[in-house]
Amino acid sequence: MPAYVPPPRPGIIPLRPLGLGEMLDGAFQACRRNPGATFGSAVIIMAVVSLLSWLVTSATYDFDILLNPAASDEQVFSFLGGYLGGSLLVSLVTAAGIFLLQGLLVLVVARATLDRRTAFAQLWRLGAPRLPRLLLLLLLWCGAGAAATLLVGGLTALSVPALGWGAVLVGIVLAAGAGVAALWAGTKLCLAPAVLVLEDCGVLASLRRSWRLTAANWWRTFGILLLTSLIAGVITSVVATPVSLLAGLLAGSVAGDDPSAYLNLVLPATLLVTNVFAAVAYAFQSSVTSLLYVDLRIRREGFDVALLREQENPRPDPDAVPGAGPVSAGPGSRPQPPSAPWS
């Protein structure tokens, strides 16, 4: 009986269907071996978010209203509306940054599967032609979310004349249903940024492709995304909590009775430190998502065979990305094997 021969592992992962631990380890290895492209890109994106957060907070945070017990209700509601609107804008920019990072880092991960290093400038040179379509995909995503929000709000408002306070219950039910639908569809379409960048396809084609790749793998995909989100959240919280507490202590000693000192000194430093560590977590999370995409292609299409073939016959181009270009089912494709939910 022939001895067992393990699958080849030229880079960060073995060329076979991946387990959860192998995805997490592979994502860590991809970030460690390409720190400029992964952590560097994430830090720059989060630095932009920090700058925007500071500008929005400086523009909307009115200490005269907060510290004035005689402020009118109109002033308070105006302040709250501006602050919440600014916070929503910052959240959208943060989500956009993570979205772009997920799309770009698939180039790093795909090259790392064959132990090819990717520099910071090289990543952005390779990803630049795809950025307009990535932004278009992001706008489509945001537009769908805005349409769903308006629909829920409109239906709730229409039910007010007939139901009165019962419209609140209608709004809660509609919002919960919309949240479940968004969670389901978001999981099905989560690989669209990676597909768009690596396979160099259009926006709608990337959505259809992600939908097909996650077929019969929804729970596994959702579980891996949830776990990595929790890991990223823990990493960020471990740093953000003590930094926020320290900022609160410093605010009293540095700012004193001058609120502008807090806005111009303490707040920028807090945002910068917190978002730098958040960038590390987001780079890791995006790399896991990229490896999830690679794993699903291995399971459904025999992508490991294509990677092995490219490893044996490497292209002379130093910027070559394994698996890049349009995908069509061919002799190398294979049906997805049955697997346990967390295999």
N, C-alpha and C positions, 0 to 999 in steps of 0.2 A: 504494500500500500504506500503510495507516494507521501512524503512528508508534507505537512501544511506549509504553504508559502504565503506569508502575510501580504496584503496589498501594498503596492509601492507608496512611499510617502516622500515625494521630492521636495515638498514645501511645508506649509503649516498644517495640512490635513492629510490623512490617508485617502487615497483615491478609491473610495467606496462610499456607500450611504453612511452618513454621520450620526453619531449619538449626541445627546445634549452636551455631555462633558467635552467631547471633541470640538463642538462648535464654540463653547466658551473658551477653551484653551486656544483654538485656532484664532479667535478674535483677539485674544490677548497677544498672541505671537505676532499677528499682523500689525498691531499697534506698536509693539516693542521693536520690531525690525524696521518699521517705517515711521519713526516718530515725527519727522517733519511733515510728511504728507497727511498723517492721521491727526496727531495732537496739534500740530502747527495749524492746520486748516481749521480745526475745531476751535482753537483759541482765538484765531482771527475773527471767525464768525461770531463767537460769544463776546468778543471785545466790542464789535459793532452793536450787539444787543445791549451791552452794558452802557455804551454811550447813549443809545436811544433811551434806555430806562432813566438815565440821569437827566437827559433833556426833558423827557415827558414829566418826570417828577418835579423838576425845577419849575416847569411851566404851569403845572396844575396844583401843586401843593401850596395852599394859601394859609400861612400861619396866622394871619390877622383874623381869619374866620375861625380857625381851630381854637385859638386862645381867647376869643371874644365871646363871653357867655351871653352877650346881648345880640348876637348875630341873628338875623331874621331867618325864617324857614326857607325863604327863597334863596338866600345866600348859601345856606347849608346844602340845599338840594342842588344848587348850581355847582358848588364845589364837589359834591359827591358824584354828580354826573360827569364832570370833567375828569375827575380822578379815575373813575371806573372806565371811562372811555379810553383814557391814556393807558391804563393797565391792560385793557383788551388789545390795544394796538401793540404793546410790548409782547404780549402773549402770542399774537399772530406772527410777529417778526421772529420770535424765538422758535415757533413751530416751523416757520419758513426756513430758518437756518438749519434746523435738524433735518428737514426734508431734503435740502440741498446736500447736506453732509451724507445722508443715506444714499443719495444718487451717486455722488462722486467717489465715495470710499469703496464701491464695488470694484472700481478699477484697481485699487490697491490690493484688495482681497483676491481678485482673480489672478493678478500677477504673482501674489504671494503663494498661491497654491502650487506654483512651479518654482518657488524660491527666487523670484525676481524682485529686487528692491525697487521702490518708487520714491523719488525725491519730491519735495514740496512743489517746485516749479514744474516738474514733469507731470505731476497730477493735474495741475491747473491747465497746463498746455493740452493734455489729453482730454480733459473735461470741458474746456471752453466751448467747443462746437456744440455740445449738448445743453449748455446752460439755458439758451432761449426756450428750448422745448421743456426743460425741467421747470422753468418759471411758468410756462403755459400750463403744465400739468398742475402746478401748485395753485394757480388762479382757478382752474377748473374745480379743484378740490375745495377751495375756499368758497367758490360760487355755489357748489352743491350744499355745503354746510349752511351758507346764508339763506339759500332757498328753503331748506328744511326748517330753519329757525323762523323765517317769515311765515311759512305755512302753518306751523304749530301756533305761532302768535296770532295769525289771522283767524284760524278756526276757533281759538279760545275767545278772541274778541267777538266773533259772530255769535257765540253761544251765550254771551252776557245778557242780552235782552230777554232771552227765553229762560235762562237758568239762574240769573243773578249770581249769588255767591257760589252756586254750584258750578259755575264756569271755572272756578279755581281747580276743582277736582278734574274737570275735563282737561284743563291745561296740564295738570300733573300726569294724567294718564297718557296724553299725547306726547309729552316730553319724554316720559319713560319709554314709550314705544319707539320714538325717534332715536333715543339713545341706544336701545338694543339694536335697531336696524343699522345705525351708524357703526356700532361695534362690529357687527357681522360683516357689513360691506367693507369697512376699513381693514379688517383682517384679510378679506379676500383680495383686496387691492393693494396691500402693503408692499408688494414687491414691484409695483409699477415704476418707481424711480430707478431701481437697479436694472430692470428690464430695459427701460428707455435708454439708459446710459450705455450698458454693455452691449445690447443687441442693436443699438443705433436705429430704433424704430420710432414711429410717430406716437403722439400722445394717446389716441384711442387704441392703437394697436398694443401699447404697453399695458393699458388697463385690461384689455381682453386676455393678453398673455398671462398677466398676474392671476386673473380669475381662473384660467385653466390650470396653472401650475399648483394653485392651492386647492384644487378639487380633490375631495376625499382626504384632505389634510387640514381641515379648518381647526379642529381642536388642538392638534399638535402645533400648528403655526401660532394659534392664539396663546397657548401655554408658554411657548418659548418667548414670544414677544412680551407677555406679561411678566415672566421671570426676569428678563433682561431689563425691563422698565423698572421693576422693583430694585434690582441691583444698582441701576443708575441712580434711582431716587435715594437709596441708602448712602451711596458714595457722596452725592451732593449734600444730603442732610447732615452727614457726619461733619462736613466742613462748614456748611452754611449756619448751623445752629450755634457753635461757639463763636464764629465770626460775628453773627448778629448780636449775640450777648455782649461781646467785646465792644462792638460798635455802639450799643446802648450805653455802656459805661463811659466810653470815650466822648459820646455826644454831650454828656453833662459837663465834663471837664474841659473839652476842647471848644465846644460851641458856646457853652455858658448861656447867656441870655440873648445871643445873636443867632437866630435860626438860619441865616444865610451861611454861617460857618459850617453848620451841619450839612446843608445841601452842597456846599462847594468843597468840603474836605472829607468828612466822615462817610457820607453816602457814596461818592465815587470810589473810594478805597474799598468799601464793603462790597459794592457791586462787582468791582474788578476781581477781587480775590474769590468771591463766591462763583462767579461765572467762569473763571479759569479752571477751577476744579470741576464745575459742571461740564466744561468742554471735554475733559478727560473721560467722564462718564458717557457723554454722548458719542464720543469717538468709538468707545467700546461697544455701545449699544448699536451703532450703525454698522460696525463690523460684524456683529452677530447676525443682523438682518441680512447682510450681504452673503454670509455663509449659509443662512437658511435658504436663500435663493439658489446658491450653488448646490446645496444638498438636494433640493427638490428637482433640479435639472438632472442630477445624478440618478435619482430614484426613477424619474419618469422618462428620461431620454438617453441614458447611458453617457452622460457628460463626462464621467470619469474616463471612459474609453477615449473620448476626444482629447481630454487633457493629457492622458498618457501618450497618445499619438503625437501631440505637440511637444511633449517632453523629449520624445525620442528623435523628433525631426524639428528642432527649434528653428524659428525664423531669424534671419540675421538682424532684423530691425530691433534696436534696443527699446523702442517704445511699443513693441507688440504686446497686445493684451489677449491672453487665452480666452477663447470663447466669444470674442468680439465679433459683431456682424449679425446679419439676419439669420434666424434659425428656421430650419425646415425639417420636418420628420424624414428620416432616411433609414438606411440599413442599420445605423448605429443605435437607433432609438429602441427603447424597450418599455413594456408596460411597467407600471409601478408595482413593486412586490408588496405583499401584505406585511404590515409592521405593527408593532405595539405603539400606543399613543406617544410614548416618550422614547422610542428607540432611536 
